[in-house]
Amino acid sequence: MGMKTLSADLLEVTGIPLLRRGKVRDVYDLGDKLLIVSTDRLSAFDWVLETPISGKGKILTEASLLWFDLTKKIIPNHLITADLQEIKKQMPLSAQALWENLEGRTMLVKKARRVDAECIARGYLAGSGFKEYKKSRSVCGEVLPEGLLEASILPHPLFTPSTKAEKGHDQNISFEELKSLVGSETASKLKKATLQIYEFASGYSRSHGFILADTKFEFGFVGSELMVIDEMLTPDSSRFWDASLYRPGSSPSSFDKQFVRDYLDKTGWDKNSPPPILPREIVEQTQSRYLQFLKMLKS
């Protein structure tokens, strides 16, 4: 896959309201349905980088579609169809786009009432969880055994919810705080579904050469039915490690955008001003990681 990228204007859909332009996805409102377009944008440190990763949106979409299908017996999801011809049939006559550029990166989904919390499952000690453990021997209030190393497997998977911030960082909250936010019944459903999906996906990933260290889900209600929404178990929402290179005590080789974060950290960028342009080799190596992830996932 070359360096040619799709500029934002080639992904525009006109004639239907743009509900939200996120860091990575554009969401259009069709009344009781939504049209989600996964772009090639990449975000890091709460900035959308100027340099896109060619093909990334298609990879995220294909991965989400696979996981939606694999987990639909555990919990339903919001997908109606990702077949572009079927999508076009359900569009109003006013909808106009360069449809060929939306192939493989577009989903028609049910409109859900989003639960305003990120639902995170952690099976290994990594990222902010490891930083917290070093300070307090706990992760999100759960006390853990002494002597765990970076990337150690946890005694059992943890459910660690956070607030969902439109801008800036999400904030970790306790399960009790989640109950106050969404209600006890919904909080219990979220915890059960998150851990069930994680357990299944962790085993599936292992059988395909990955370790699923942690992941986050978004949920919503369609009527009274809770379902997974947005993306699912992609390198943007999850920490996948190469199982063949996994060694506790170090930061394992991953398939997510940590590679880009590490590069940006080395540039001296202050994270308050616009981020630097990514050099060609960083873009290509990032692209390669996303492609390798999808290839292994489908193997």
C-alpha positions as semicolon CSV with decimal commas, in nm:
position;residue;x (nm);y (nm);z (nm)
1;M;0,000;0,000;0,000
2;G;0,154;0,327;-0,107
3;M;0,166;0,667;0,053
4;K;-0,130;0,808;-0,136
5;T;-0,397;0,918;0,111
6;L;-0,758;1,015;0,083
7;S;-0,808;1,379;0,167
8;A;-1,102;1,469;0,389
9;D;-1,305;1,623;0,104
10;L;-1,303;1,292;-0,088
11;L;-1,474;1,125;0,209
12;E;-1,749;1,386;0,247
13;V;-2,112;1,277;0,231
14;T;-2,346;1,564;0,152
15;G;-2,722;1,583;0,174
16;I;-2,743;1,424;0,520
17;P;-2,652;1,592;0,850
18;L;-2,302;1,543;0,990
19;L;-2,371;1,446;1,350
20;R;-2,014;1,431;1,471
21;R;-1,663;1,453;1,333
22;G;-1,452;1,253;1,574
23;K;-1,079;1,210;1,589
24;V;-1,098;0,913;1,353
25;R;-1,460;0,861;1,244
26;D;-1,723;1,083;1,081
27;V;-2,082;1,009;1,183
28;Y;-2,386;1,109;0,977
29;D;-2,744;1,117;1,106
30;L;-3,015;0,923;0,921
31;G;-3,290;0,948;1,180
32;D;-3,306;0,605;1,343
33;K;-2,977;0,500;1,178
34;L;-2,623;0,637;1,156
35;L;-2,366;0,625;0,878
36;I;-2,013;0,581;1,017
37;V;-1,712;0,652;0,797
38;S;-1,371;0,545;0,929
39;T;-1,108;0,783;0,796
40;D;-0,731;0,742;0,779
41;R;-0,679;1,003;1,050
42;L;-0,458;0,913;1,345
43;S;-0,478;1,073;1,688
44;A;-0,214;1,084;1,960
45;F;-0,195;1,274;2,288
46;D;-0,541;1,423;2,219
47;W;-0,429;1,568;1,885
48;V;-0,538;1,458;1,538
49;L;-0,214;1,429;1,346
50;E;-0,188;1,606;1,012
51;T;-0,032;1,297;0,856
52;P;-0,287;1,021;0,777
53;I;-0,210;0,649;0,765
54;S;-0,325;0,525;0,426
55;G;-0,580;0,242;0,446
56;K;-0,614;0,261;0,824
57;G;-0,990;0,327;0,815
58;K;-1,051;0,017;0,607
59;I;-0,841;-0,197;0,842
60;L;-1,029;-0,073;1,150
61;T;-1,363;-0,135;0,978
62;E;-1,272;-0,486;0,865
63;A;-1,145;-0,578;1,212
64;S;-1,460;-0,442;1,379
65;L;-1,682;-0,635;1,137
66;L;-1,500;-0,958;1,216
67;W;-1,534;-0,907;1,593
68;F;-1,898;-0,800;1,564
69;D;-1,970;-1,132;1,393
70;L;-1,765;-1,338;1,640
71;T;-1,923;-1,184;1,951
72;K;-2,284;-1,135;1,847
73;K;-2,387;-1,443;2,049
74;I;-2,238;-1,284;2,361
75;I;-2,400;-0,944;2,310
76;P;-2,572;-0,780;2,011
77;N;-2,410;-0,492;1,826
78;H;-2,535;-0,195;1,628
79;L;-2,430;-0,310;1,279
80;I;-2,695;-0,315;1,007
81;T;-2,468;-0,358;0,703
82;A;-2,127;-0,268;0,567
83;D;-2,221;-0,359;0,208
84;L;-2,188;-0,028;0,026
85;Q;-2,450;-0,120;-0,235
86;E;-2,699;-0,197;0,041
87;I;-2,603;0,122;0,222
88;K;-2,664;0,332;-0,091
89;K;-3,014;0,184;-0,125
90;Q;-3,098;0,313;0,221
91;M;-2,963;0,662;0,164
92;P;-3,197;0,955;0,089
93;L;-3,189;1,080;-0,268
94;S;-3,015;1,394;-0,144
95;A;-2,708;1,196;-0,028
96;Q;-2,411;1,256;-0,254
97;A;-2,055;1,122;-0,222
98;L;-1,766;0,973;-0,414
99;W;-1,898;0,634;-0,308
100;E;-1,601;0,435;-0,437
101;N;-1,382;0,612;-0,180
102;L;-1,613;0,497;0,099
103;E;-1,588;0,128;0,003
104;G;-1,459;-0,084;0,292
105;R;-1,462;0,199;0,545
106;T;-1,834;0,263;0,592
107;M;-2,098;0,105;0,817
108;L;-2,471;0,163;0,847
109;V;-2,569;0,111;1,210
110;K;-2,865;0,142;1,444
111;K;-2,882;0,467;1,634
112;A;-2,835;0,393;2,002
113;R;-2,859;0,596;2,321
114;R;-2,491;0,595;2,412
115;V;-2,389;0,507;2,765
116;D;-2,155;0,788;2,864
117;A;-1,875;0,570;2,998
118;E;-1,577;0,391;2,850
119;C;-1,582;0,025;2,953
120;I;-1,226;-0,100;2,985
121;A;-1,107;-0,456;3,046
122;R;-0,747;-0,517;3,154
123;G;-0,586;-0,858;3,155
124;Y;-0,225;-0,743;3,185
125;L;-0,040;-0,468;3,370
126;A;0,037;-0,199;3,114
127;G;0,005;0,169;3,035
128;S;-0,165;0,385;3,296
129;G;-0,245;0,071;3,497
130;F;0,123;-0,008;3,543
131;K;0,200;0,352;3,638
132;E;-0,071;0,341;3,903
133;Y;0,047;0,003;4,031
134;K;0,401;0,135;4,084
135;K;0,262;0,416;4,302
136;S;-0,009;0,235;4,497
137;R;0,007;-0,140;4,422
138;S;-0,344;-0,107;4,287
139;V;-0,524;-0,042;3,958
140;C;-0,839;0,168;3,969
141;G;-0,884;0,091;4,337
142;E;-0,825;-0,286;4,313
143;V;-0,530;-0,395;4,527
144;L;-0,295;-0,633;4,343
145;P;-0,020;-0,871;4,462
146;E;0,328;-0,737;4,521
147;G;0,609;-0,803;4,276
148;L;0,421;-0,771;3,948
149;L;0,629;-0,650;3,651
150;E;0,536;-0,438;3,355
151;A;0,322;-0,652;3,122
152;S;0,259;-0,915;3,394
153;I;-0,064;-1,107;3,355
154;L;-0,314;-1,001;3,621
155;P;-0,464;-1,254;3,866
156;H;-0,794;-1,201;3,686
157;P;-0,919;-0,952;3,425
158;L;-1,021;-0,616;3,570
159;F;-1,317;-0,399;3,473
160;T;-1,196;-0,039;3,498
161;P;-1,452;0,210;3,364
162;S;-1,379;0,572;3,286
163;T;-1,572;0,884;3,201
164;K;-1,611;0,962;2,833
165;A;-1,460;1,301;2,759
166;E;-1,542;1,474;2,429
167;K;-1,214;1,663;2,468
168;G;-0,906;1,589;2,674
169;H;-0,844;1,279;2,881
170;D;-1,101;1,032;3,007
171;Q;-1,092;0,994;3,386
172;N;-1,088;0,654;3,558
173;I;-1,380;0,600;3,794
174;S;-1,471;0,327;4,043
175;F;-1,751;0,078;3,987
176;E;-1,949;0,259;4,257
177;E;-1,906;0,586;4,068
178;L;-2,022;0,414;3,750
179;K;-2,336;0,300;3,933
180;S;-2,403;0,661;4,030
181;L;-2,347;0,770;3,671
182;V;-2,560;0,514;3,483
183;G;-2,755;0,324;3,751
184;S;-2,678;-0,002;3,930
185;E;-2,853;-0,233;3,682
186;T;-2,686;-0,081;3,376
187;A;-2,347;-0,074;3,549
188;S;-2,373;-0,445;3,629
189;K;-2,471;-0,523;3,268
190;L;-2,175;-0,322;3,139
191;K;-1,930;-0,501;3,366
192;K;-2,062;-0,846;3,277
193;A;-2,062;-0,779;2,902
194;T;-1,716;-0,618;2,904
195;L;-1,552;-0,907;3,086
196;Q;-1,737;-1,172;2,881
197;I;-1,623;-1,017;2,555
198;Y;-1,269;-0,974;2,686
199;E;-1,244;-1,338;2,795
200;F;-1,361;-1,459;2,454
201;A;-1,147;-1,214;2,256
202;S;-0,840;-1,289;2,468
203;G;-0,865;-1,660;2,387
204;Y;-0,930;-1,594;2,019
205;S;-0,636;-1,355;2,002
206;R;-0,402;-1,607;2,165
207;S;-0,494;-1,862;1,900
208;H;-0,394;-1,608;1,632
209;G;-0,058;-1,508;1,779
210;F;-0,169;-1,206;1,984
211;I;-0,202;-1,115;2,346
212;L;-0,497;-0,885;2,413
213;A;-0,356;-0,684;2,702
214;D;-0,649;-0,445;2,740
215;T;-0,934;-0,299;2,542
216;K;-1,219;-0,052;2,570
217;F;-1,577;-0,079;2,454
218;E;-1,862;0,162;2,405
219;F;-2,219;0,054;2,466
220;G;-2,561;0,196;2,392
221;F;-2,928;0,108;2,418
222;V;-3,161;0,049;2,126
223;G;-3,496;0,044;2,303
224;S;-3,422;-0,155;2,618
225;E;-3,151;-0,370;2,455
226;L;-2,788;-0,309;2,547
227;M;-2,545;-0,348;2,258
228;V;-2,187;-0,276;2,155
229;I;-2,148;0,036;1,942
230;D;-1,870;0,227;1,765
231;E;-1,561;0,015;1,686
232;M;-1,457;-0,308;1,852
233;L;-1,124;-0,470;1,938
234;T;-0,913;-0,274;1,689
235;P;-0,555;-0,149;1,734
236;D;-0,705;0,195;1,805
237;S;-0,919;0,073;2,095
238;S;-0,702;-0,210;2,225
239;R;-0,349;-0,304;2,322
240;F;-0,245;-0,610;2,118
241;W;0,099;-0,761;2,169
242;D;0,290;-1,008;1,954
243;A;0,270;-1,327;2,162
244;S;0,600;-1,458;2,020
245;L;0,787;-1,154;2,158
246;Y;0,608;-1,128;2,492
247;R;0,833;-1,106;2,798
248;P;0,710;-0,971;3,134
249;G;0,929;-0,693;3,267
250;S;0,940;-0,490;2,946
251;S;0,703;-0,313;2,711
252;P;0,613;-0,576;2,449
253;S;0,602;-0,509;2,076
254;S;0,249;-0,392;1,999
255;F;0,021;-0,342;1,701
256;D;-0,134;-0,018;1,819
257;K;-0,031;0,344;1,771
258;Q;0,212;0,330;2,064
259;F;0,480;0,322;1,795
260;V;0,374;0,672;1,685
261;R;0,350;0,795;2,045
262;D;0,704;0,672;2,110
263;Y;0,830;0,857;1,802
264;L;0,654;1,180;1,903
265;D;0,798;1,153;2,255
266;K;1,148;1,150;2,107
267;T;1,095;1,462;1,895
268;G;1,078;1,700;2,191
269;W;0,726;1,808;2,094
270;D;0,559;1,989;2,388
271;K;0,215;1,833;2,320
272;N;0,056;2,178;2,355
273;S;0,133;2,310;2,007
274;P;0,037;2,141;1,678
275;P;0,219;1,807;1,641
276;P;0,504;1,757;1,395
277;I;0,454;1,599;1,054
278;L;0,527;1,227;1,063
279;P;0,817;1,125;0,839
280;R;0,755;0,878;0,561
281;E;0,930;0,588;0,735
282;I;0,719;0,630;1,051
283;V;0,399;0,636;0,844
284;E;0,504;0,324;0,651
285;Q;0,605;0,134;0,965
286;T;0,277;0,228;1,134
287;Q;0,087;0,119;0,825
288;S;0,278;-0,210;0,829
289;R;0,177;-0,279;1,189
290;Y;-0,193;-0,226;1,114
291;L;-0,170;-0,451;0,808
292;Q;0,013;-0,723;0,999
293;F;-0,251;-0,710;1,271
294;L;-0,533;-0,766;1,023
295;K;-0,346;-1,043;0,842
296;M;-0,284;-1,233;1,167
297;L;-0,640;-1,175;1,288
298;K;-0,779;-1,332;0,970
299;S;-0,529;-1,619;0,954
